[in-house]
Amino acid sequence: MDDLKANKQLVREFIDALSKLDKDRFLSYLTEDVIFETPGQHPAAGIKTKAQIAKEFPAMCEVLPHGIRFKILTMTAEEDRVHVELAGEAKTADGGDYNNRYHYAIIVRDGKISGFRDYLDSDLVMRVLVPTLARYGAVSADRERERAS
């Protein structure tokens, strides 16, 4: 399998782990020095380390107890980058709909994800996810936003 196909397969497996909220499997696809970024000005935005992702993961499991059903709409790979557009459907713990669209810009290094940028509907995140995530401490200000500077 060539590198581009392998990178796309890695991203498919990563998305599957995320959809099932399989924390250990999800984290296993990330390098130790991964930069995980959600651009924007909302409380869930920022740059996270692998340790911060691991710490916040249980909150996501509480908010979306049945995971997210992802449908990959497009996927493109070039050099060390994979870009994927997805549609996601989920029910929150309180029965609300969380149906978002995503664009993931991913960098692969040595068979793992070393960079991840997540573009999504931030208004939907604010209305549906942030209130519950805040109760679990998953939108705290201790993220390393300065790392982007």
N, C-alpha and C positions, 0 to 999 in steps of 0.2 A: 504494500500500500504506500503510495507516495505521501509526502509530507502534507500536502493540502487536504487530501482525503482523510489522513489521520487526524489532522487538526479539526476538520468538520465533524468527524466521529467523536472526538473528545468533547466538543461543544454539545453534540446531541446527548451524550451520556451525562454531562454536567447539567443540562436542562432537565433531563429525566430525574436526576437526584434532587434538583430544586423543586420540581413539580410534586415530588413525593415527600418533600421536606425531610429528606434523609440527611441529617446533619453530618454524620461521619463521612458518608460517601461524598456529599457536596464539598466538604472541606478537603477531602483527599485529592480533589482536582486542582487545588490552589497551591501555588508556590508559597514558601514561608514568607517571602517579601512581597506578596501580591499587593497591588494598589487597586482597591475596589471603590469606585466613585459613582455617586449619583449626583449629577449636576443639578443646580437649582438653589432657590433661596428658602425652601420649605424645611421644616425641622428634620425630615428624614434624609435631606441632602447632605452631602459631604464626602470626605475620603475616609475609608476605613482600612484598618489592618486586618490580617487574618484573625488575630486574637479578638478584635472588636466584633467581627462577623460572628465568630463562635459564641461570644457572650450574648449577642443580640438574637441569635437564631431561635432560642426557645420562645421568645416573644412572638416571633412570626408564626411558630407552630400553634401558639395559643390563639392568635388572631385568625389564622386560616387553618383550622384543625384538619381539614380534608385535603389540604394542598391546593395546588393550582393546576388546572388542565391547560397545558400549553399546546398551541398549534403553530408550528413553524411555517411562516408565510414565505420567507425568502432566506437564503443563506449563501454567502459569498466568501470565498477564501482567497487570500493573496499573501505571499511571503509568510510572515508570522502572525497575520491578522485574520480574524473571522468576524464577519458582520452578519447578524441574524435579526430578522424582524419576526416578532411573535404576537399572537393574540392569546390572552390568558383569561380564563374564567374560574371564579372561585366564590365560595360563600364564606362570609366571616362567621366568627363564633356566635354572633348575635343574629345571624340569618340574613345579613345584608349582602348585596351583590358587589363583588369586586372584580369587574371585568375590564382589564386594562390592556393597552397595546404597548409594546416594548421594542426598543432597538438596542441590542447589546453589541458593543464594540469590544472585541476580546483580543488580547495579545497572548500568544502561546510561546512558551519557552521550555525546551526539553520535555515535551509531552505533558506540561501542566499549564494552567492559566496563571499568567503573571500580571496581567492587566485586565480590568473589567470596568467598562463604563456603561451605565444603565440609563437609557433615556426612556421616560414614561410620562403618562398624564399626571402631573404633579397635583392638579386640582383634585382629582379622584383620590390620590394618596392622602391629601389633607382632609378630605371629607370622610373617607371610609376607614383608612388605616391608622393615621396619626393619633387620633384620640385614644385608641386602644393600645397602640404601641407605647404611647407616653406613660400609660399606667404601669407598663412593664419596664420602664426605664430604657427603652430601645431608641429613643430619639434625644439622648443626652448630648450636652455640648462638649463632651470630653473627646470628641473625634479629632483626628489630626488634620484639620482643615489646612493648617500651615504647610503641610507636606506638598500641597499643590503649588505653593508660592515659589 
